[in-house]
């Protein structure tokens, strides 16, 4: 084909050169030696060739290594891919070239430490903080009640309760009255880490342990002896005194013991009689015999009076005492023989006699025994027995003394027990019992438990005029009538609902919590829900899976299909792996992605100087002159 006085040759198949003078195989000619560097594959083109570069290399001759220098910063590893590169970043770094340090901006708050993770980060929080970035301060909402102190713990908190409170959040006030510390019927009032006893009457002390000494002020007067009781005392009075505190001097003159007009002077447990003239004796019971000795002279007869006497003179004598006489008269003794009986003394008169009778007798000749019982000297119903110049009183029960004037003190032996007050009667006594006691001598403690006052199974302990109930667990009050509200304050944590029982409660926990008080966050990671090596992070009623490379899904159950991008070249078959793939290359190709045409000429199969032309899974030998055969053999 002449062109402008010249020519060009359009060579036939298999020839090249200006004049088509080179008859060698064109493929062998253009690609041998291989112009493609760094493992690139030479691919013949019509009248030319091109280089198919291995991953990570580019350029006409594959001369540019994209990973040199390493574009991946912060320790990232450069991986060649077709016509480009990718960076495998160290934990905590992301970005095309690993240029972004996820921890550089300190995302973890409140002192948390940023921990690099593959393609991510996590926060290791200081005690008491939780949350992805440690933003939740568990103690900030003051969960510890009643003065308790919140103590940070790893991923949690605990409460250091003040004395008197217990429970996870210090919500339970310890019942300091549970052991019934108040003695002797005292009533216990619970406080915070203490209790107060309201003591029954008669007791004192922090626990009502001390019986108040009601005798300490010496209330018994006039030498009385005090006996202490419970909220009372009893006085044993000295003789002559009576009354609750022996304040009253007994009036020993009350029974009018002085006879014959005598005046009674009261003493202490005694009396004195001041007798009227003519009488004597302790009770003026004796008429003084004014005729003894006989004051009447010259045989005159003496007649006793009250503080006086009268003389009956014999004939011939006169005067108060017959001291004046007529001496011319003849004296006749009318007393001879003695006419006076019963030891009476005869007093001669003038043609008469007078008998001065011995005490206890009367009558002209003293023949009559004087009835000393005629004046009824025996008091208070006593029976009189007459004697000679005397009488004897047989006293009725309860009285004593010569004339039965003294009422026996039936209270002298202190017959009333347990602080009862004795009231003296006639041959009897009455006891006014202290509260809580009964019977004649107050010997029986009234059983205040007899009516079964303690409710709901409480045990009754009888006291003095009171009772104490020891309540079974779950009840309180003087008679155990109050069911303790075990849900107040609410012991159920984390939104749990409390149902009250008897000495117990039941918590219906919100989703995600468990335990008697809903104090435990259920570990949703306990069942290892994350598959294929995924890491589980527990939440409230949920969990999150951080999947290992190559897996995805809520539970990391799905293997990522690494073959989805059809990474295998030249007809290679992709086999998916875990975070990887493998290429099963078509015959004649090799490399991770089958991007390399195997050089079948590499083993110099052409003999005798033959030139090898590489093909796909084959070669062709261009034999030197004089040789033939597949290998020029």
For each residue, the residues with C-beta under 8 A, 3 or more apart:
1: 7 8 10
2: 5 6 7
3: 6 7 8
4:
5: 2
6: 2 3
7: 1 2 3
8: 1 3
9: 17 18 19 20
10: 1
11: 15 16 17 20
12: 15 20
13:
14: 23 25 26
15: 11 12 20 21 22 23
16: 11 20 22 24 26 29 47
17: 9 11 20 21 22
18: 9 21
19: 9
20: 9 11 12 15 16 17
21: 15 17 18
22: 15 16 17 29
23: 14 15
24: 16 28 29 611 622
25: 14 28 29 611 613 620 622
26: 14 16 29 30 44 47
27: 30 31 44 613 614 615
28: 24 25 31 32 611 612 613 614 620 622
29: 16 22 24 25 26 32
30: 26 27 42 44 48 49
31: 27 28 34 35 42 43 44 49 614
32: 28 29 601 611 612 613 614
33:
34: 31 40 41 42 599
35: 31 42 49 51 61
36: 39 40 41 42 51 52 53 61 62
37: 40 51 57 59 61 62 63
38: 53 54 57 62 63 65
39: 36 53 54 57 62 591 596
40: 34 36 37 51 52 53 54 57 61 62
41: 34 36 51 52 595 596 597
42: 30 31 34 35 36 49 50 51
43: 31 49 50 51 52 597
44: 26 27 30 31 48 49
45: 48 49 50
46:
47: 16 26
48: 30 44 45
49: 30 31 35 42 43 44 45
50: 42 43 45
51: 35 36 37 40 41 42 43 59 60 61 62
52: 36 40 41 43 595 596 597
53: 36 38 39 40 56 57 58 59 62 83 595
54: 38 39 40 57 62 80 591 595 596
55: 79 80 81 82 85 591 592 593 595
56: 53 65 66 67 78 79 80 81 84 85
57: 37 38 39 40 53 54 62 63 64 65 66 80
58: 53 62 64 66 83
59: 37 51 53 62 63 64
60: 51 63
61: 35 36 37 40 51
62: 36 37 38 39 40 51 53 54 57 58 59
63: 37 38 57 59 60
64: 57 58 59
65: 38 56 57 68
66: 56 57 58 71 78 80 84 85
67: 56 70 71 72 78 79 80 85
68: 65
69:
70: 67 76 78
71: 66 67 78 85 87 97
72: 67 75 76 77 78 87 88 89 97 98
73: 76 97 98 99
74: 89 90 93 98 99 101
75: 72 90 93 98
76: 70 72 73 87 88 89 90 93 97 98
77: 72 87 88
78: 56 66 67 70 71 72 85 86 87
79: 55 56 67 85 86 87 88
80: 54 55 56 57 66 67 84 85
81: 55 56 84 85 86
82: 55 569 593 595
83: 53 58
84: 56 66 80 81
85: 55 56 66 67 71 78 79 80 81
86: 78 79 81
87: 71 72 76 77 78 79 95 96 97 98
88: 72 76 77 79
89: 72 74 76 93 94 95 98 119
90: 74 75 76 93 98 116
91: 116 117 118 119
92: 101 102 103 114 115 116 117 120 121
93: 74 75 76 89 90 98 99 100 101 102 116
94: 89 98 100 102 119
95: 87 89 98 99 100
96: 87 99
97: 71 72 73 76 87
98: 72 73 74 75 76 87 89 90 93 94 95
99: 73 74 93 95 96
100: 93 94 95
101: 74 92 93 104
102: 92 93 94 107 114 116 120 121
103: 92 106 107 114 116 121
104: 101
105:
106: 103 114
107: 102 103 114 121 123 133
108: 112 113 114 123 124 125 133 134
109: 112 129 133 134 135
110: 125 126 129 134 135 137
111: 125 126 129 134
112: 108 109 123 124 125 126 129 133 134
113: 108 123 124
114: 92 102 103 106 107 108 121 122 123
115: 92 121 122 123 124
116: 90 91 92 93 102 103 121
117: 91 92 120 121 122 546
118: 91 549
119: 89 91 94
120: 92 102 117 546
121: 92 102 103 107 114 115 116 117
122: 114 115 117
123: 107 108 112 113 114 115 131 132 133 134
124: 108 112 113 115
125: 108 110 111 112 129 130 131 134 155
126: 110 111 112 129 134 152
127: 152 153 154
128: 137 138 139 150 151 152 153 156 157
129: 109 110 111 112 125 126 134 135 136 137 138 152
130: 125 134 136 138 155
131: 123 125 134 135 136
132: 123 135
133: 107 108 109 112 123
134: 108 109 110 111 112 123 125 126 129 130 131
135: 109 110 129 131 132
136: 129 130 131
137: 110 128 129 140
138: 128 129 130 141 143 150 152 156 157
139: 128 142 143 150 152 157
140: 137
141: 138
142: 139 150
143: 138 139 150 157 159 169
144: 148 149 150 159 160 161 169 170
145: 148 165 169 170 171 489
146: 161 162 165 170 171 173 192
147: 161 162 165 170
148: 144 145 159 160 161 162 165 169 170
149: 144 159 160
150: 128 138 139 142 143 144 157 158 159
151: 128 157 158 159 160
152: 126 127 128 129 138 139 157
153: 127 128 156 157 158
154: 127
155: 125 130
156: 128 138 153
157: 128 138 139 143 150 151 152 153
158: 150 151 153 168
159: 143 144 148 149 150 151 167 168 169 170
160: 144 148 149 151
161: 144 146 147 148 165 166 167 170
162: 146 147 148 165 170 193
163: 192 193
164: 173 174 176 191 192 193 194
165: 145 146 147 148 161 162 170 171 172 173 174 192
166: 161 170 172 174
167: 159 161 170 171 172 491 517
168: 158 159 171 493 517 519
169: 143 144 145 148 159 493
170: 144 145 146 147 148 159 161 162 165 166 167
171: 145 146 165 167 168 489 490 491
172: 165 166 167 489 491
173: 146 164 165 190 192
174: 164 165 166 193
175: 178 190
176: 164 179 181 188 190 191 193 194 195
177: 180 181 182 188 189 190 195
178: 175
179: 176
180: 177 188 468 470
181: 176 177 188 195 197 207
182: 177 185 186 187 188 195 197 198 199 207 208
183: 186 203 207 208 209
184: 199 200 203 208 209 211 463
185: 182 200 203 208 463 464 466 467 468
186: 182 183 197 198 199 200 203 207 208
187: 182 197 198 478
188: 176 177 180 181 182 195 196 197
189: 177 195 196 197 198
190: 173 175 176 177 195
191: 164 176 194 195 196
192: 146 163 164 165 173
193: 162 163 164 174 176
194: 164 176 191
195: 176 177 181 182 188 189 190 191
196: 188 189 191
197: 181 182 186 187 188 189 205 206 207 208
198: 182 186 187 189
199: 182 184 186 202 203 204 205 208
200: 184 185 186 203 208 231 463 464 466
201: 230 231
202: 199 211 212 214 229 230 231 232 464
203: 183 184 185 186 199 200 208 209 210 211 212 230 231
204: 199 208 210 212
205: 197 199 208 209 210
206: 197 209
207: 181 182 183 186 197
208: 182 183 184 185 186 197 199 200 203 204 205
209: 183 184 203 205 206
210: 203 204 205
211: 184 202 203 228 230
212: 202 203 204 231
213: 216 228
214: 202 217 219 226 228 229 231 232 233
215: 218 219 220 226 227 228 233
216: 213
217: 214
218: 215 226
219: 214 215 226 233 235 245
220: 215 224 225 226 233 235 236 237 245 246
221: 224 235 241 245 246 247
222: 237 238 240 241 246 247 249
223: 238 241 246
224: 220 221 235 236 237 238 241 245 246
225: 220 235 236
226: 214 215 218 219 220 233 234 235 236
227: 215 233 234 235 236 414 419
228: 211 213 214 215 233
229: 202 214 232 233 234 418 419 434
230: 201 202 203 211 419 434 464
231: 200 201 202 203 212 214 434
232: 202 214 229 419 434
233: 214 215 219 220 226 227 228 229 419
234: 226 227 229 414 416 419 420 421
235: 219 220 221 224 225 226 227 243 244 245 246
236: 220 224 225 226 227 414
237: 220 222 224 241 242 243 246
238: 222 223 224 241 246 269
239: 268 269
240: 222 249 250 252 267 268 269 270
241: 221 222 223 224 237 238 246 247 248 249 250 268
242: 237 246 248 250 424
243: 235 237 246 247 248
244: 235 247 421
245: 219 220 221 224 235
246: 220 221 222 223 224 235 237 238 241 242 243
247: 221 222 241 243 244
248: 241 242 243
249: 222 240 241 266 268
250: 240 241 242 269
251: 254 266
252: 240 257 264 266 267 269 270 271 406
253: 256 257 258 264 265 266 271
254: 251
255: 379 380 405 406 407
256: 253 264
257: 252 253 264 271 273 283 379 401 403 405
258: 253 261 262 263 264 271 273 274 275 283 284
259: 262 279 283 284 285 375 377 403
260: 275 276 279 284 285 287
261: 258 275 276 279 284
262: 258 259 273 274 275 276 279 283 284
263: 258 273 274
264: 252 253 256 257 258 271 272 273
265: 253 271 272 273 274
266: 249 251 252 253 271
267: 240 252 270 271 272
268: 239 240 241 249
269: 238 239 240 250 252
270: 240 252 267
271: 252 253 257 258 264 265 266 267
272: 264 265 267
273: 257 258 262 263 264 265 281 282 283 284
274: 258 262 263 265
275: 258 260 261 262 278 279 280 281 284
276: 260 261 262 279 284 307
277: 306 307
278: 275 287 288 290 305 306 307 308
279: 259 260 261 262 275 276 284 285 286 287 288 306
280: 275 284 286 288
281: 273 275 284 285 286
282: 273 285 402
283: 257 258 259 262 273 402 403 405
284: 258 259 260 261 262 273 275 276 279 280 281
285: 259 260 279 281 282 377 403
286: 279 280 281
287: 260 278 279 304 306
288: 278 279 280 307
289: 292 304 359
290: 278 295 302 304 305 307 308 309
291: 294 295 296 302 303 304 309 356
292: 289
293:
294: 291 302 345 347 356
295: 290 291 302 309 311 321
296: 291 299 300 301 302 309 311 312 313 321 322 347
297: 300 311 317 321 322 323
298: 313 314 316 317 322 323 325
299: 296 313 314 317 322 331 333 335 347 348 349
300: 296 297 311 312 313 314 317 321 322 347 349 354
301: 296 311 312 347 349 353 354 355 356
302: 290 291 294 295 296 309 310 311 347 354 356
303: 291 309 310 311 312 354
304: 287 289 290 291 309
305: 278 290 308 309 310
306: 277 278 279 287
307: 276 277 278 288 290
308: 278 290 305
309: 290 291 295 296 302 303 304 305
310: 302 303 305
311: 295 296 297 300 301 302 303 319 320 321 322
312: 296 300 301 303 347 349 352 354
313: 296 298 299 300 317 318 319 322 349 350
314: 298 299 300 317 322 331 348 349 350 352
315: 329 349 350 351
316: 298 325 326 327 329 331 350
317: 297 298 299 300 313 314 322 323 324 325 326 350
318: 313 322 324 325
319: 311 313 322 323 324
320: 311 323
321: 295 296 297 300 311
322: 296 297 298 299 300 311 313 314 317 318 319 325
323: 297 298 317 319 320
324: 317 318 319
325: 298 316 317 318 322 329
326: 316 317 329
327: 316
328:
329: 315 316 325 326 350
330:
331: 299 314 316
332: 348 350 351
333: 299 336 348
334: 339 346 348 349 351 352 353
335: 299 338 339 340 346 347 348 353
336: 333
337:
338: 335 346
339: 334 335 346 353 355 365
340: 335 343 344 345 346 353 355 356 357 365 366
341: 344 355 361 365 366 367
342: 357 358 361 366 367 369
343: 340 358 361 366
344: 340 341 355 356 357 358 361 365 366
345: 294 340 355 356 357 358
346: 334 335 338 339 340 353 354 355 356
347: 294 296 299 300 301 302 312 335 353 354 355 356
348: 299 314 332 333 334 335 353
349: 299 300 301 312 313 314 315 334 352 353 354
350: 313 314 315 316 317 329 332
351: 315 332 334
352: 312 314 334 349
353: 301 334 335 339 340 346 347 348 349
354: 300 301 302 303 312 346 347 349
355: 301 339 340 341 344 345 346 347 363 364 365 366
356: 291 294 301 302 340 344 345 346 347
357: 340 342 344 345 360 361 362 363 366
358: 342 343 344 345 361 366 389
359: 289 388 389
360: 357 369 370 372 387 388 389 390
361: 341 342 343 344 357 358 366 367 368 369 370 388 389
362: 357 366 368 370
363: 355 357 366 367 368
364: 355 367
365: 339 340 341 344 355
366: 340 341 342 343 344 355 357 358 361 362 363
367: 341 342 361 363 364
368: 361 362 363
369: 342 360 361 386 388
370: 360 361 362 389
371: 374 386
372: 360 375 377 384 386 387 389 390 391
373: 376 377 378 384 385 386 391
374: 371
375: 259 372
376: 373 384
377: 259 285 372 373 384 391 393 403
378: 373 381 382 383 384 391 393 394 395 403 404
379: 255 257 382 393 399 403 404 405
380: 255 395 396 399 404 405 407
381: 378 396 399 404
382: 378 379 393 394 395 396 399 403 404
383: 378 393 394
384: 372 373 376 377 378 391 392 393
385: 373 391 392 393 394
386: 369 371 372 373 391
387: 360 372 390 391 392
388: 359 360 361 369
389: 358 359 360 361 370 372
390: 360 372 387
391: 372 373 377 378 384 385 386 387
392: 384 385 387
393: 377 378 379 382 383 384 385 401 402 403 404
394: 378 382 383 385
395: 378 380 382 399 400 401 404
396: 380 381 382 399 404 427
397: 426 427
398: 407 408 410 425 426 427 428
399: 379 380 381 382 395 396 404 405 406 407 408 426 427
400: 395 404 406 408
401: 257 393 395 404 405 406
402: 282 283 393 405
403: 257 259 283 285 377 378 379 382 393
404: 378 379 380 381 382 393 395 396 399 400 401
405: 255 257 283 379 380 399 401 402
406: 252 255 399 400 401
407: 255 380 398 399 424 426
408: 398 399 400 427
409: 412 424
410: 398 415 422 424 425 427 428 429
411: 414 415 416 422 423 424 429
412: 409
413:
414: 227 234 236 411 422
415: 410 411 422 429 431 441
416: 234 411 419 420 421 422 429 431 432 433 441 442
417: 420 437 441 442 443
418: 229 433 434 436 437 442 443 445 464
419: 227 229 230 232 233 234 416 434 437 442
420: 234 416 417 431 432 433 434 437 441 442
421: 234 244 416 431 432 434
422: 410 411 414 415 416 429 430 431 432
423: 411 429 430 431 432
424: 242 407 409 410 411 429
425: 398 410 428 429 430
426: 397 398 399 407
427: 396 397 398 399 408 410
428: 398 410 425
429: 410 411 415 416 422 423 424 425
430: 422 423 425
431: 415 416 420 421 422 423 440 441 442
432: 416 420 421 422 423
433: 416 418 420 437 438 439 442
434: 229 230 231 232 418 419 420 421 437 442 464 465
435: 464 465
436: 418 445 446 448 463 464 465 466
437: 417 418 419 420 433 434 442 443 444 445 446 464
438: 433 442 444 446
439: 433 442 443 444
440: 431 443
441: 415 416 417 420 431
442: 416 417 418 419 420 431 433 434 437 438 439
443: 417 418 437 439 440
444: 437 438 439
445: 418 436 437 462 464
446: 436 437 438 465
447: 450 462
448: 436 451 453 460 462 463 465 466 467
449: 452 453 454 460 461 462 467
450: 447
451: 448
452: 449 460
453: 448 449 460 467 469 479
454: 449 457 458 459 460 467 469 470 471 479 480
455: 458 469 475 479 480 481
456: 471 472 475 480 481 483
457: 454 472 475 480
458: 454 455 469 470 471 472 475 479 480
459: 454 469 470
460: 448 449 452 453 454 467 468 469
461: 449 467 468 469 470
462: 445 447 448 449 467
463: 184 185 200 436 448 466 467 468
464: 185 200 202 230 418 434 435 436 437 445
465: 434 435 436 446 448
466: 185 200 436 448 463
467: 185 448 449 453 454 460 461 462 463
468: 180 185 460 461 463
469: 453 454 455 458 459 460 461 477 478 479 480
470: 180 454 458 459 461
471: 454 456 458 474 475 476 477 480
472: 456 457 458 475 480 503
473: 502 503
474: 471 483 484 486 501 502 503 504
475: 455 456 457 458 471 472 480 481 482 483 484 502 503
476: 471 480 482 484
477: 469 471 480 481 482
478: 187 469 481
479: 453 454 455 458 469
480: 454 455 456 457 458 469 471 472 475 476 477
481: 455 456 475 477 478
482: 475 476 477
483: 456 474 475 500 502
484: 474 475 476 503
485: 488 500
486: 474 491 498 500 501 503 504 505
487: 490 491 492 498 499 500 505
488: 485
489: 145 171 172
490: 171 487 498
491: 167 171 172 486 487 498 505 507 517
492: 487 495 496 497 498 505 507 508 509 517 518
493: 168 169 496 513 517 518 519
494: 509 510 513 518 519 521
495: 492 510 513 518
496: 492 493 507 508 509 510 513 517 518
497: 492 507 508
498: 486 487 490 491 492 505 506 507 508
499: 487 505 506 507 508
500: 483 485 486 487 505
501: 474 486 504 505 506
502: 473 474 475 483
503: 472 473 474 475 484 486
504: 474 486 501
505: 486 487 491 492 498 499 500 501
506: 498 499 501
507: 491 492 496 497 498 499 515 516 517 518
508: 492 496 497 498 499
509: 492 494 496 513 514 515 518
510: 494 495 496 513 518
511: 541
512: 521 522 524 539 540 541 542
513: 493 494 495 496 509 510 518 519 520 521 522 540
514: 509 518 520 522
515: 507 509 518 519 520
516: 507 519
517: 167 168 491 492 493 496 507
518: 492 493 494 495 496 507 509 510 513 514 515
519: 168 493 494 513 515 516
520: 513 514 515
521: 494 512 513 538 540
522: 512 513 514 526 541
523: 526 538
524: 512 527 529 536 538 539 541 542 543
525: 528 529 530 536 537 538 543
526: 522 523
527: 524
528: 525 536
529: 524 525 536 543 545 555
530: 525 533 534 535 536 543 545 546 547 555 556
531: 534 551 555 556 557
532: 547 548 550 551 556 557 559 578
533: 530 548 551 556
534: 530 531 545 546 547 548 551 555 556
535: 530 545 546 548
536: 524 525 528 529 530 543 544 545 546
537: 525 543 544 545 546
538: 521 523 524 525 543
539: 512 524 542 543 544
540: 512 513 521
541: 511 512 522 524
542: 512 524 539
543: 524 525 529 530 536 537 538 539
544: 536 537 539
545: 529 530 534 535 536 537 553 554 555 556
546: 117 120 530 534 535 536 537
547: 530 532 534 551 552 553 556
548: 532 533 534 535 551 556 578 579
549: 118 578 579
550: 532 559 560 562 577 578 579 580
551: 531 532 533 534 547 548 556 557 558 559 560 578 579
552: 547 556 558 560
553: 545 547 556 557 558
554: 545 557
555: 529 530 531 534 545
556: 530 531 532 533 534 545 547 548 551 552 553
557: 531 532 551 553 554
558: 551 552 553
559: 532 550 551 576 578
560: 550 551 552 579
561: 564 576
562: 550 565 567 574 576 577 579 580 581
563: 566 567 568 574 575 576 581
564: 561
565: 562
566: 563 574
567: 562 563 574 581 583 593
568: 563 572 573 574 581 583 584 585 593 594
569: 82 572 583 589 593 594 595
570: 585 586 589 594 595 597
571: 586 589 594
572: 568 569 583 584 585 586 589 593 594
573: 568 583 584
574: 562 563 566 567 568 581 582 583 584
575: 563 581 582 583 584
576: 559 561 562 563 581
577: 550 562 580 581 582
578: 532 548 549 550 551 559
579: 548 549 550 551 560 562
580: 550 562 577
581: 562 563 567 568 574 575 576 577
582: 574 575 577
583: 567 568 569 572 573 574 575 591 592 593 594
584: 568 572 573 574 575
585: 568 570 572 588 589 590 591 594
586: 570 571 572 589 594 617
587: 616 617
588: 585 597 598 600 615 616 617 618
589: 569 570 571 572 585 586 594 595 596 597 598 616
590: 585 594 596 598
591: 39 54 55 583 585 594 595 596
592: 55 583 595
593: 55 82 567 568 569 572 583
594: 568 569 570 571 572 583 585 586 589 590 591
595: 41 52 53 54 55 82 569 570 589 591 592
596: 39 41 52 54 589 590 591
597: 41 43 52 570 588 589 614 616
598: 588 589 590 602 617
599: 34 602 614
600: 588 603 605 612 614 615 617 618 619
601: 32 604 605 606 612 613 614 619
602: 598 599
603: 600
604: 601 612
605: 600 601 612 619 621 631
606: 601 609 610 611 612 619 621 622 623 631 632
607: 610 621 627 631 632 633
608: 623 624 627 632 633
609: 606 623 624 627 632
610: 606 607 621 622 623 624 627 631 632
611: 24 25 28 32 606 621 622
612: 28 32 600 601 604 605 606 619 620 621 622
613: 25 27 28 32 601 619 620 621 622
614: 27 28 31 32 597 599 600 601 619
615: 27 588 600 618 619 620
616: 587 588 589 597
617: 586 587 588 598 600
618: 588 600 615
619: 600 601 605 606 612 613 614 615
620: 25 28 612 613 615
621: 605 606 607 610 611 612 613 629 630 631 632
622: 24 25 28 606 610 611 612 613
623: 606 608 609 610 627 628 629 632
624: 608 609 610 627 632
625:
626:
627: 607 608 609 610 623 624 632 633
628: 623 632
629: 621 623 632 633
630: 621 633
631: 605 606 607 610 621
632: 606 607 608 609 610 621 623 624 627 628 629
633: 607 608 627 629 630
